[in-house]
Amino acid sequence: MGSPLLLRIASFETKQVRFTCDGRPIAARQGESLLAALLSAGDHLRRHEGNGEPRAGFCLMGACQDCWVWIGPDRRARACTTPVADGLQVSTIPPAPAGFA
Ligand code: FES
């Protein structure tokens, strides 16, 4: 990950939330979306599954589906419409299909 793509300018008085993304610890603020938190911690959200190019979401409102991430072993979520929560284990890499692990 490179330099953060986003810079927080809102109040820092909300509760701090900690989660991991691809095993990396991330600190965020309660009320932020996963996308905002992850782009505040790095220069992209995920890599395109086809060409490996960095992706950072597009619409930021749940329509384009450019921000899919996985939470835990099998929950797929849009990072732009999913709020952060303590202890989330986020992955930007799809889980292997059953029987292929
Ligand atoms: S950025 Fe478009 S659905 Fe999340």
Backbone and ligand atoms as CSV (ligand in chain L), in Angstrom:
chain,resi,resn,atom,element,x,y,z
A,1,MET,N,N,0.839,-1.186,0.000
A,1,MET,CA,C,0.000,0.000,0.000
A,1,MET,C,C,0.883,1.248,0.000
A,2,GLY,N,N,0.462,2.230,-0.780
A,2,GLY,CA,C,1.170,3.497,-0.823
A,2,GLY,C,C,0.557,4.505,0.120
A,3,SER,N,N,0.771,5.750,-0.169
A,3,SER,CA,C,0.239,6.834,0.658
A,3,SER,C,C,-1.283,6.831,0.622
A,4,PRO,N,N,-1.922,7.242,1.712
A,4,PRO,CA,C,-3.389,7.262,1.742
A,4,PRO,C,C,-3.976,8.098,0.606
A,5,LEU,N,N,-5.053,7.593,0.035
A,5,LEU,CA,C,-5.732,8.294,-1.048
A,5,LEU,C,C,-6.663,9.371,-0.503
A,6,LEU,N,N,-7.220,9.152,0.703
A,6,LEU,CA,C,-8.124,10.109,1.326
A,6,LEU,C,C,-7.504,10.650,2.602
A,7,LEU,N,N,-7.896,11.846,2.947
A,7,LEU,CA,C,-7.462,12.482,4.191
A,7,LEU,C,C,-8.696,12.846,4.997
A,8,ARG,N,N,-8.752,12.394,6.268
A,8,ARG,CA,C,-9.899,12.715,7.109
A,8,ARG,C,C,-9.892,14.192,7.454
A,9,ILE,N,N,-11.044,14.835,7.258
A,9,ILE,CA,C,-11.161,16.233,7.658
A,9,ILE,C,C,-12.301,16.419,8.652
A,10,ALA,N,N,-12.993,15.310,8.966
A,10,ALA,CA,C,-14.095,15.363,9.917
A,10,ALA,C,C,-13.557,15.259,11.340
A,11,SER,N,N,-14.438,15.427,12.282
A,11,SER,CA,C,-14.083,15.338,13.689
A,11,SER,C,C,-13.448,13.999,14.015
A,12,PHE,N,N,-12.452,14.016,14.883
A,12,PHE,CA,C,-11.825,12.785,15.346
A,12,PHE,C,C,-12.379,12.371,16.705
A,13,GLU,N,N,-13.489,12.949,17.119
A,13,GLU,CA,C,-14.023,12.685,18.450
A,13,GLU,C,C,-14.896,11.441,18.516
A,14,THR,N,N,-15.158,10.800,17.403
A,14,THR,CA,C,-15.937,9.569,17.436
A,14,THR,C,C,-15.045,8.418,17.883
A,15,LYS,N,N,-15.682,7.365,18.311
A,15,LYS,CA,C,-14.971,6.198,18.834
A,15,LYS,C,C,-14.059,5.594,17.763
A,16,GLN,N,N,-12.876,5.171,18.188
A,16,GLN,CA,C,-11.979,4.490,17.265
A,16,GLN,C,C,-12.425,3.033,17.096
A,17,VAL,N,N,-12.345,2.551,15.884
A,17,VAL,CA,C,-12.721,1.183,15.543
A,17,VAL,C,C,-11.500,0.521,14.918
A,18,ARG,N,N,-11.278,-0.739,15.270
A,18,ARG,CA,C,-10.119,-1.452,14.709
A,18,ARG,C,C,-10.598,-2.715,14.004
A,19,PHE,N,N,-10.048,-2.929,12.824
A,19,PHE,CA,C,-10.357,-4.134,12.067
A,19,PHE,C,C,-9.129,-4.498,11.250
A,20,THR,N,N,-9.177,-5.598,10.537
A,20,THR,CA,C,-8.054,-5.959,9.681
A,20,THR,C,C,-8.533,-6.066,8.244
A,21,CYS,N,N,-7.613,-5.779,7.337
A,21,CYS,CA,C,-7.879,-5.968,5.915
A,21,CYS,C,C,-6.691,-6.718,5.331
A,22,ASP,N,N,-6.932,-7.871,4.812
A,22,ASP,CA,C,-5.873,-8.744,4.297
A,22,ASP,C,C,-4.781,-8.941,5.351
A,23,GLY,N,N,-5.221,-9.023,6.604
A,23,GLY,CA,C,-4.307,-9.266,7.715
A,23,GLY,C,C,-3.648,-8.012,8.261
A,24,ARG,N,N,-3.832,-6.881,7.617
A,24,ARG,CA,C,-3.208,-5.634,8.040
A,24,ARG,C,C,-4.123,-4.901,9.015
A,25,PRO,N,N,-3.645,-4.497,10.190
A,25,PRO,CA,C,-4.501,-3.769,11.127
A,25,PRO,C,C,-4.832,-2.377,10.595
A,26,ILE,N,N,-6.106,-2.004,10.714
A,26,ILE,CA,C,-6.584,-0.700,10.259
A,26,ILE,C,C,-7.331,-0.035,11.410
A,27,ALA,N,N,-7.057,1.239,11.649
A,27,ALA,CA,C,-7.798,2.023,12.629
A,27,ALA,C,C,-8.702,2.983,11.867
A,28,ALA,N,N,-9.952,3.040,12.284
A,28,ALA,CA,C,-10.932,3.908,11.617
A,28,ALA,C,C,-11.762,4.596,12.688
A,29,ARG,N,N,-12.747,5.349,12.243
A,29,ARG,CA,C,-13.644,6.053,13.157
A,29,ARG,C,C,-15.047,5.530,12.973
A,30,GLN,N,N,-15.742,5.300,14.068
A,30,GLN,CA,C,-17.106,4.815,14.003
A,30,GLN,C,C,-17.934,5.712,13.092
A,31,GLY,N,N,-18.702,5.093,12.215
A,31,GLY,CA,C,-19.528,5.837,11.276
A,31,GLY,C,C,-18.942,5.907,9.883
A,32,GLU,N,N,-17.656,5.612,9.758
A,32,GLU,CA,C,-17.048,5.610,8.424
A,32,GLU,C,C,-17.457,4.353,7.669
A,33,SER,N,N,-17.437,4.448,6.353
A,33,SER,CA,C,-17.616,3.242,5.544
A,33,SER,C,C,-16.274,2.508,5.474
A,34,LEU,N,N,-16.352,1.226,5.136
A,34,LEU,CA,C,-15.113,0.473,4.931
A,34,LEU,C,C,-14.268,1.126,3.849
A,35,LEU,N,N,-14.934,1.615,2.794
A,35,LEU,CA,C,-14.186,2.222,1.691
A,35,LEU,C,C,-13.423,3.456,2.171
A,36,ALA,N,N,-14.095,4.329,2.906
A,36,ALA,CA,C,-13.424,5.535,3.406
A,36,ALA,C,C,-12.267,5.155,4.329
A,37,ALA,N,N,-12.491,4.171,5.183
A,37,ALA,CA,C,-11.434,3.759,6.110
A,37,ALA,C,C,-10.236,3.183,5.365
A,38,LEU,N,N,-10.520,2.356,4.360
A,38,LEU,CA,C,-9.416,1.707,3.651
A,38,LEU,C,C,-8.669,2.687,2.750
A,39,LEU,N,N,-9.373,3.637,2.170
A,39,LEU,CA,C,-8.686,4.629,1.334
A,39,LEU,C,C,-7.989,5.685,2.188
A,40,SER,N,N,-8.352,5.771,3.464
A,40,SER,CA,C,-7.620,6.638,4.387
A,40,SER,C,C,-6.368,5.939,4.910
A,41,ALA,N,N,-6.252,4.657,4.637
A,41,ALA,CA,C,-5.105,3.880,5.111
A,41,ALA,C,C,-4.200,3.423,3.974
A,42,GLY,N,N,-4.581,3.703,2.736
A,42,GLY,CA,C,-3.769,3.261,1.618
A,42,GLY,C,C,-4.222,3.885,0.314
A,43,ASP,N,N,-3.507,3.597,-0.756
A,43,ASP,CA,C,-3.764,4.280,-2.022
A,43,ASP,C,C,-4.703,3.533,-2.957
A,44,HIS,N,N,-5.239,2.402,-2.527
A,44,HIS,CA,C,-6.255,1.707,-3.317
A,44,HIS,C,C,-7.030,0.763,-2.405
A,45,LEU,N,N,-8.177,0.322,-2.923
A,45,LEU,CA,C,-9.019,-0.590,-2.142
A,45,LEU,C,C,-8.620,-2.030,-2.391
A,46,ARG,N,N,-8.507,-2.376,-3.675
A,46,ARG,CA,C,-8.239,-3.764,-4.060
A,46,ARG,C,C,-7.594,-3.764,-5.433
A,47,ARG,N,N,-7.252,-4.942,-5.915
A,47,ARG,CA,C,-6.710,-5.105,-7.263
A,47,ARG,C,C,-7.787,-5.716,-8.152
A,48,HIS,N,N,-7.873,-5.222,-9.379
A,48,HIS,CA,C,-8.831,-5.779,-10.336
A,48,HIS,C,C,-8.495,-7.247,-10.564
A,49,GLU,N,N,-9.543,-8.075,-10.529
A,49,GLU,CA,C,-9.309,-9.522,-10.638
A,49,GLU,C,C,-8.820,-9.928,-12.030
A,50,GLY,N,N,-8.987,-9.085,-13.029
A,50,GLY,CA,C,-8.557,-9.424,-14.386
A,50,GLY,C,C,-7.150,-8.941,-14.710
A,51,ASN,N,N,-6.927,-7.647,-14.541
A,51,ASN,CA,C,-5.644,-7.084,-14.972
A,51,ASN,C,C,-4.740,-6.636,-13.822
A,52,GLY,N,N,-5.213,-6.767,-12.598
A,52,GLY,CA,C,-4.378,-6.432,-11.442
A,52,GLY,C,C,-4.233,-4.944,-11.169
A,53,GLU,N,N,-4.944,-4.115,-11.919
A,53,GLU,CA,C,-4.856,-2.670,-11.699
A,53,GLU,C,C,-5.491,-2.298,-10.356
A,54,PRO,N,N,-4.960,-1.259,-9.701
A,54,PRO,CA,C,-5.555,-0.835,-8.432
A,54,PRO,C,C,-6.940,-0.227,-8.660
A,55,ARG,N,N,-7.860,-0.514,-7.747
A,55,ARG,CA,C,-9.228,-0.007,-7.804
A,55,ARG,C,C,-9.528,0.730,-6.501
A,56,ALA,N,N,-10.352,1.782,-6.575
A,56,ALA,CA,C,-10.688,2.569,-5.390
A,56,ALA,C,C,-12.180,2.827,-5.284
A,57,GLY,N,N,-13.000,2.005,-5.923
A,57,GLY,CA,C,-14.421,2.293,-5.969
A,57,GLY,C,C,-14.676,3.347,-7.029
A,58,PHE,N,N,-15.955,3.543,-7.378
A,58,PHE,CA,C,-16.263,4.502,-8.429
A,58,PHE,C,C,-17.425,5.399,-8.007
A,59,CYS,N,N,-18.587,4.795,-7.732
A,59,CYS,CA,C,-19.782,5.607,-7.476
A,59,CYS,C,C,-19.884,6.059,-6.020
A,60,LEU,N,N,-19.329,5.295,-5.109
A,60,LEU,CA,C,-19.372,5.564,-3.663
A,60,LEU,C,C,-20.791,5.570,-3.100
A,61,MET,N,N,-21.739,4.941,-3.800
A,61,MET,CA,C,-23.122,4.908,-3.313
A,61,MET,C,C,-23.804,3.567,-3.547
A,62,GLY,N,N,-23.045,2.513,-3.733
A,62,GLY,CA,C,-23.631,1.186,-3.796
A,62,GLY,C,C,-24.179,0.757,-5.138
A,63,ALA,N,N,-23.832,1.448,-6.202
A,63,ALA,CA,C,-24.403,1.127,-7.497
A,63,ALA,C,C,-23.446,0.422,-8.460
A,64,CYS,N,N,-22.178,0.768,-8.451
A,64,CYS,CA,C,-21.286,0.289,-9.517
A,64,CYS,C,C,-20.672,-1.082,-9.244
A,65,GLN,N,N,-20.623,-1.503,-8.005
A,65,GLN,CA,C,-20.073,-2.791,-7.605
A,65,GLN,C,C,-18.566,-2.889,-7.850
A,66,ASP,N,N,-17.879,-1.769,-7.786
A,66,ASP,CA,C,-16.428,-1.763,-7.959
A,66,ASP,C,C,-15.696,-1.953,-6.637
A,67,CYS,N,N,-16.433,-2.084,-5.552
A,67,CYS,CA,C,-15.782,-2.078,-4.236
A,67,CYS,C,C,-16.075,-3.342,-3.431
A,68,TRP,N,N,-16.343,-4.451,-4.093
A,68,TRP,CA,C,-16.623,-5.684,-3.358
A,68,TRP,C,C,-15.437,-6.085,-2.494
A,69,VAL,N,N,-15.741,-6.436,-1.262
A,69,VAL,CA,C,-14.766,-7.029,-0.351
A,69,VAL,C,C,-15.460,-8.205,0.329
A,70,TRP,N,N,-14.713,-8.989,1.049
A,70,TRP,CA,C,-15.270,-10.121,1.766
A,70,TRP,C,C,-15.014,-9.920,3.245
A,71,ILE,N,N,-16.031,-10.241,4.025
A,71,ILE,CA,C,-15.946,-10.109,5.478
A,71,ILE,C,C,-16.062,-11.502,6.054
A,72,GLY,N,N,-15.022,-11.891,6.798
A,72,GLY,CA,C,-15.002,-13.256,7.305
A,72,GLY,C,C,-14.869,-14.225,6.150
A,73,PRO,N,N,-15.282,-15.451,6.349
A,73,PRO,CA,C,-15.040,-16.476,5.332
A,73,PRO,C,C,-15.967,-16.417,4.123
A,74,ASP,N,N,-17.160,-15.771,4.267
A,74,ASP,CA,C,-18.096,-15.934,3.151
A,74,ASP,C,C,-19.093,-14.806,2.959
A,75,ARG,N,N,-18.916,-13.682,3.612
A,75,ARG,CA,C,-19.867,-12.578,3.423
A,75,ARG,C,C,-19.276,-11.558,2.458
A,76,ARG,N,N,-19.911,-11.362,1.305
A,76,ARG,CA,C,-19.466,-10.356,0.355
A,76,ARG,C,C,-20.194,-9.054,0.651
A,77,ALA,N,N,-19.498,-7.939,0.577
A,77,ALA,CA,C,-20.104,-6.652,0.918
A,77,ALA,C,C,-19.514,-5.551,0.047
A,78,ARG,N,N,-20.332,-4.537,-0.211
A,78,ARG,CA,C,-19.834,-3.342,-0.876
A,78,ARG,C,C,-19.147,-2.494,0.188
A,79,ALA,N,N,-17.887,-2.168,-0.030
A,79,ALA,CA,C,-17.143,-1.395,0.965
A,79,ALA,C,C,-17.707,0.004,1.144
A,80,CYS,N,N,-18.343,0.555,0.094
A,80,CYS,CA,C,-18.834,1.938,0.189
A,80,CYS,C,C,-20.118,2.051,0.997
A,81,THR,N,N,-20.830,0.966,1.200
A,81,THR,CA,C,-22.101,1.039,1.945
A,81,THR,C,C,-22.069,0.189,3.208
A,82,THR,N,N,-20.901,-0.284,3.580
A,82,THR,CA,C,-20.762,-1.106,4.781
A,82,THR,C,C,-19.993,-0.326,5.839
A,83,PRO,N,N,-20.604,-0.089,6.990
A,83,PRO,CA,C,-19.890,0.652,8.031
A,83,PRO,C,C,-18.807,-0.202,8.680
A,84,VAL,N,N,-17.766,0.466,9.143
A,84,VAL,CA,C,-16.716,-0.233,9.866
A,84,VAL,C,C,-17.274,-0.741,11.194
A,85,ALA,N,N,-16.640,-1.770,11.714
A,85,ALA,CA,C,-17.002,-2.291,13.032
A,85,ALA,C,C,-15.773,-2.940,13.639
A,86,ASP,N,N,-15.695,-2.883,14.947
A,86,ASP,CA,C,-14.575,-3.508,15.653
A,86,ASP,C,C,-14.484,-4.983,15.307
A,87,GLY,N,N,-13.284,-5.427,15.033
A,87,GLY,CA,C,-13.022,-6.848,14.866
A,87,GLY,C,C,-13.326,-7.433,13.503
A,88,LEU,N,N,-13.818,-6.632,12.561
A,88,LEU,CA,C,-14.083,-7.178,11.224
A,88,LEU,C,C,-12.787,-7.732,10.631
A,89,GLN,N,N,-12.924,-8.838,9.932
A,89,GLN,CA,C,-11.788,-9.395,9.200
A,89,GLN,C,C,-12.141,-9.282,7.717
A,90,VAL,N,N,-11.587,-8.273,7.084
A,90,VAL,CA,C,-11.910,-7.946,5.696
A,90,VAL,C,C,-10.830,-8.510,4.789
A,91,SER,N,N,-11.281,-9.022,3.658
A,91,SER,CA,C,-10.343,-9.499,2.639
A,91,SER,C,C,-10.709,-8.863,1.315
A,92,THR,N,N,-9.708,-8.451,0.559
A,92,THR,CA,C,-9.969,-7.913,-0.779
A,92,THR,C,C,-9.833,-8.996,-1.842
A,93,ILE,N,N,-9.518,-10.181,-1.418
A,93,ILE,CA,C,-9.338,-11.314,-2.336
A,93,ILE,C,C,-10.487,-12.284,-2.122
A,94,PRO,N,N,-11.207,-12.655,-3.191
A,94,PRO,CA,C,-12.331,-13.583,-3.008
A,94,PRO,C,C,-11.852,-14.903,-2.401
A,95,PRO,N,N,-12.675,-15.491,-1.546
A,95,PRO,CA,C,-12.312,-16.792,-0.997
A,95,PRO,C,C,-12.324,-17.851,-2.107
A,96,ALA,N,N,-11.507,-18.864,-1.930
A,96,ALA,CA,C,-11.484,-19.964,-2.892
A,96,ALA,C,C,-12.826,-20.691,-2.862
A,97,PRO,N,N,-13.343,-21.104,-4.010
A,97,PRO,CA,C,-14.596,-21.869,-4.015
A,97,PRO,C,C,-14.448,-23.151,-3.193
A,98,ALA,N,N,-15.557,-23.576,-2.615
A,98,ALA,CA,C,-15.540,-24.796,-1.805
A,98,ALA,C,C,-14.941,-25.935,-2.621
A,99,GLY,N,N,-14.074,-26.687,-2.016
A,99,GLY,CA,C,-13.457,-27.817,-2.685
A,99,GLY,C,C,-12.171,-27.470,-3.419
A,100,PHE,N,N,-11.812,-26.155,-3.452
A,100,PHE,CA,C,-10.593,-25.735,-4.135
A,100,PHE,C,C,-9.558,-25.156,-3.178
A,101,ALA,N,N,-9.824,-25.219,-1.885
A,101,ALA,CA,C,-8.888,-24.624,-0.908
A,101,ALA,C,C,-7.605,-25.398,-0.836
L,1,FES,S1,S,-18.073,2.261,-5.076
L,1,FES,FE1,FE,-19.719,1.773,-6.384
L,1,FES,S2,S,-20.781,0.170,-5.326
L,1,FES,FE2,FE,-19.227,0.808,-3.977
